[in-house]
Amino acid sequence: MPPELSETPTVPGRAVEDDTAQNTTAAAPAPAKGRPRSEAVSQSILEATLDLIAEHGNITDVSVEGVAELSGVSKASIYRRWASKGELIAAAMESLKAPLPTQMPRTSLRDDLIHLGNSMVRTFGPRDVKVVKCMMLAINDPEYQHHHKRLVEHRRKFVRDTFAYWIERGELRPDLDLKLAVAMFISPLLTIYVYGQYADVQQPDTVERFVDSLIGGLGTALAR
């Protein structure tokens, strides 16, 4: 086990800069109070968590102690970032997903949905494939599900706001069921690109064809 007061990972290949350790060199200035904790330390913790999920094949056998040992980061440092194991597991699994786009085309509903869809496309290695399978099983864990819902709601809101944007501009009827529209958009893409189902459907133009089919399916809701 690494020293409990150290945030510096000691496992080979996981070395990251300790963002809280005091510099003993007299000439070096002390770090400013309130400085954000190192992203590298947080990433090391998340990577160790994913490694253990893949190794055990479930989230039940993953412990904060095990994550601390593998990452070389103290339990105290882990709990400063995530208040519970369930929150840590949810954050680690969420880290596998592609980040939301920082900008949207806003040239048309179709362009926005294609942009969003392409942002969800990920290529997973063997470890992450195992973790994704665990994601589907972890849905039965109440604590994980609580934190998972909180994280995915941010993504759902992003998609919901996109539909709302085009409702306001007359491309969709104002009475469109936004929750259902979001589910119709997200779920198939997750099934194909995250959960790895329907591999034969994956083609260079899959997202475009999917969006066109979705818009066609919403035809009665499209503004005239």
N, C-alpha and C positions, 0 to 999 in steps of 0.2 A: 504493500500500500504506500502511496506517496505521502509526504508530510501533510497533515490536515490543514495547515495554514498556508500551503503553497498553492498558487493558481498556475504554476508553470508546469505543463505536461512534461513528463519524464520518459514516456514511452517512445522508443526510437521511431522516427517517421512521423511523430505527432508533435514535435517540438514547436511551441509557439511562444511569443513574447509574453512574459508575465506583466499584466497591466497594473498590478497593484503592489508589486514588490518594491521596497524602497531602494533607491540607488545609493550605495554607500560611497560613491566617488564624491569627494568634497566639491569639485568644480561643477558637478552636474546639478541643475536646478531641481527642486522637489516638484513632483507632479501636482498640477493644480487640483484643488478640491473639487469634487463633483465631476471629474473627468469620466466620460462614458467607459464602461468596462470593455475590454478588448473583444472585438468581434472574432479574432482568431481563437481566443479561449472558448468562447461560446460555440464556435464551429467545431472545435476539437471535442467538446462534450457531446454535441449532436452526432458527430461521426461515430464516436464510441458507442453511443446509444443504438445507432443503426447497425453497427457491427454485431452487437450483442443480440439484437432482435433477430437478425439473420442467423446467427449462430444457434440460438435456442429454438427458433421457429415459432416463437410466441412472445407475448409481452409479459406473461405471468412470471416467468423465470428471470426476467431482467430486473436488476436491483440498482438502486442509486449507488450502493457500495461498489458493485461491479463496474458501473460507469466511471466512478471516481478512480478505481484502480486502473482501468484500461486507458482512460484519458490522461491520467496523471494530474487531475485537478481535484482539489479537496471537496468533500461533501458539502462543507459550508459554502464554498464558492458556487457549487451547483444549485444549492437551495436559495442562494441570493438571486439567481436568475429564474428558477422555476420552483414554485412552492411545494410541489408534490411530484411523485413519480409519474402519475397520470398526465400532469401538465407537461413534463419533460418528454414523455413518449409521444404525446400529440404534437409537440413542437418538432420533434425529430422526424416524424412521419410527414408533417407538413413541409419540412425543408426539402423533401424529395420533389415536390411539385414545382413546376416552373413559376417564376415570379410573375405577378400581374404586369401587364405593359404599363410603362410610365406615360405614354401618350397614345391617343386614339386618332384614327384618320378623320372621323366625323364628316366624311364625304357622302356616306350613305349607310343605311342599316346593314346592307350586305357587306360593305367594306369593313365596317366595325366588327361584325360577327366573324368574318374571315380572319381579321387581325387577332381577335380574341382566341379563335380556334387554333390558329397557328402557334400562339403563345403557350398553348397547353401541350403541344407535342414534345415528348421527351423520349430519349433513348436510354434505357436502363441497363446497367451491368448486372452480372449474376447476383451480387449481394442485394442490390436494390429490388430485383425481381422477387427475391425471397421476402424482403420487407413488405413489398406491395401485397403479397399473398397474406401476410400477417395482418395487414390493414383491414382486409375483408373479414378476418376472424375476430379482430379486436373490437368490432362493432358491438359485441355482447358485453364488453367490460364497461360498467356504468361510469367509473371515474374517467376513463379514456374518452368515452363518448361525450361526456360533459364538456371537456376541453376541446375535443374535435369539433363539436358543433360551433363553439365560439370562434374557432379559427376559420372554418369553412364559410361561416356567415359573412365574413369580410369579402370572400371571393364571390359569393352569391350576390351580395349587394352591388358589387362592381358590375356584374352582368345585368342585374335588375335595373341599375341606373342607366345602362346603355339602352335597354328597351324603353325606359321612361323618357330618355332624351329624344328618341325618334317618335314616341307618342306625341310629345309636345310639338314636334315639327310636322305632324300630320301624316307620317308614313305608316303609322299603326293606329288602330281605333283606340279611343281613350278607355274603353271598357275591356281591353285585353287583360286576361288573367296573368299578371306578371309572375306570380309564383310558379304557375304551370309552365309559362314560357321559359323561365330560368331552368327549370328541371328538364325540359325538352332539349335545351341547348347543352347543358353541362353533362348530364348523365351519359348520353351516347359517346361523347368524346372521352370521358373518363374510362368508360368501358373499353374503348378501342385503344387509347394511348397510354392510360395509366394501368389498368387492370390487364391489359394484353390480350383481350378477347378479339375474335374476328380478325386474325392476322391477315387473312386473305383480302380484307377490305382496305388495308393500308396501302395507299398509292400516293404518288406525289400530289395529286389533285383531290385527295379525299376530303379535306376540310372544305374546299370550294364546293364540291358536289354535295356534301352534307348541308352546308348553309343554304344552297339553292333548294334542296329538298325540304328543309325546315321552313323556309320562307314560302315555298309552294304549299306546304301543309297548313300554314297560317293564312292562306289566301283569303278565307272569308273574314279574317280580322284586319286585313290590309285596308288602309283608307282608300277610298275611291275619289 
